[in-house]
Amino acid sequence: MKLVATEYVSLDGFMDEPGHWSIPFFSPEAGEFKFTELRAADALLLGRKTYEGFAKAWPTMTDTGEFGEKMNGMPKYVASRTLSELTWNATLIEGDVPEAVAKLKEQPGGDLLLAGSCQILDLLAGHDLIDEYRLMVHPIVLGDGKLRAFGSTPRKTLKLVKSETFSSGIVLNTYHRADG
């Protein structure tokens, strides 16, 4: 599987609580992109906080169509030091997260989609395990926040492979590792 990080990011690099600031910028183009992205994925990789939010919301949503069916039905892998029991078709990753993710990447299949989960993003980027970064940069400066994208990742050069601007002002930048 290919590990793809898909993230909502403010202009000043914050990722936390995107539901509080990203919704005004969501457009039909962004929705189509997210749906296409989800269709190509075979599994989700989530941190505890993102998992808890998704697992609480997605199973209870109605009228979500094929997108909701895919979200609810696909396997999820959750990195957590505190959870012991998971629902929502999820498997717990305990112990060495980079090692476990490297093993997941060896499995055949489509994309392993890392959504949200800033600390996991930072950890896996630091271990050079992310194959593709899809950063949806929103036209907003938050000024502060708890979670800054790549807060402790060592310097890393990426190669821009695609940039697309949505009518709402979101700029979707897709990067690969510069060496790959």
Protein Blocks (a to p, Z undefined) as FASTA:
>chain_A
ZZdddddddfkopaghkllmmmmmpcfklmmmmmmmmmmpcbdcddfklmmmmmmmmmmp
ghkljmlmmmmmpccddddfkbmbdghhiacdehjlklmmmmmmmpgcdddddeejlllm
mmmmmnopafbdcddddfbdehiafbdghklgccdddddfbdcddfkopacdddddfkZZ
